Structure formats: C-alpha cells, structure tokens
Amino acid sequence: MPLFKKRTVGKPGEWYYCLEHKKVEEGPECPAKDRFGPYASRAEAEHAMETARERNLQWENDPAWHDASKGRDED
C-alpha cells in the first residue's frame, strides 16, 4: 500500500474532457494522461474532441509541418 496517494493535477473550477470516460469533468478527477484541458468553461470542454479534430486538420494541411524532405534526398 502506497504511503502517499498520487494526486491528479488541476484546480476546481477548471473544466476537462476525460478521454477514458468520454465525459466533461470539473477539477482534477482523472489523471492528466487521460484528459484534455483545462478549459475555461464547461461548454468549451464539451467541444474538446471537435477542437482537437479541427487542430489536427490544420496541422495536417500546414506546409510548415510537411517540410521534412527539404535538404534530404528522396528515395
């Protein structure tokens, strides 16, 4: 049995989206590795997956992220 309980990081009043439970949580309920956030409001946390999808799309279409072949010979 551990001597100290491992605490999650965060503060009440901050909103998170838990990836494991697929729900919005206020404060530090689940470990940081399983959540997105913090968000300023519950509504913002509810749209966390949409926000992540939009950001991923922007990243995939950003030419600055696809310049790995510059300066190298392509096979």
C-alpha positions in Angstrom: 0.0 0.0 0.0 1.4 3.4 -1.0 2.3 5.8 1.7 1.1 8.8 -0.3 -1.8 8.9 -2.7 -0.9 10.1 -6.1 -3.0 13.2 -6.8 -4.2 14.5 -10.1 -3.1 18.0 -11.2 -5.6 20.7 -11.6 -8.0 23.0 -9.7 -11.7 23.0 -9.1 -13.3 25.5 -11.5 -11.3 24.3 -14.4 -13.0 22.0 -16.9 -11.6 18.9 -18.5 -12.6 16.4 -21.1 -11.8 12.8 -19.9 -10.7 10.7 -22.9 -11.2 7.4 -20.9 -14.7 8.1 -19.6 -15.8 10.3 -22.6 -17.2 13.0 -20.3 -16.7 16.5 -19.0 -15.3 16.8 -15.5 -14.8 19.8 -13.2 -11.5 19.8 -11.4 -8.9 17.1 -11.3 -10.9 13.8 -11.4 -8.8 11.7 -13.8 -5.1 11.6 -14.4 -3.6 14.2 -16.8 -2.7 11.5 -19.3 -6.4 10.7 -19.8 -7.8 14.2 -20.3 -7.8 17.4 -22.4 -7.8 20.7 -20.7 -8.1 22.8 -18.7 -10.9 24.8 -20.4 -12.4 28.0 -19.2 -16.0 26.7 -19.4 -18.0 23.5 -19.4 -19.2 24.3 -23.0 -15.6 24.6 -24.2 -14.7 21.2 -22.6 -17.8 19.6 -24.2 -16.4 20.5 -27.6 -12.8 19.3 -26.9 -12.9 16.5 -29.4 -14.2 18.8 -32.2 -11.5 21.3 -31.3 -8.8 18.6 -31.4 -10.1 17.4 -34.8 -10.0 20.9 -36.2 -6.5 21.5 -34.9 -5.3 18.2 -36.3 -6.7 19.1 -39.7 -5.0 22.5 -39.6 -1.7 20.7 -38.7 -2.1 18.2 -41.5 -2.6 20.9 -44.0 0.1 23.3 -42.7 3.0 23.3 -45.2 5.5 24.2 -42.5 4.9 20.8 -40.9 5.5 18.9 -44.1 8.9 20.1 -45.0 10.8 17.0 -43.8 12.1 16.3 -47.3 13.8 19.7 -47.6 17.5 19.3 -47.6 17.4 15.5 -47.9 17.5 13.2 -50.9 14.2 11.5 -51.6 14.2 7.8 -52.3 
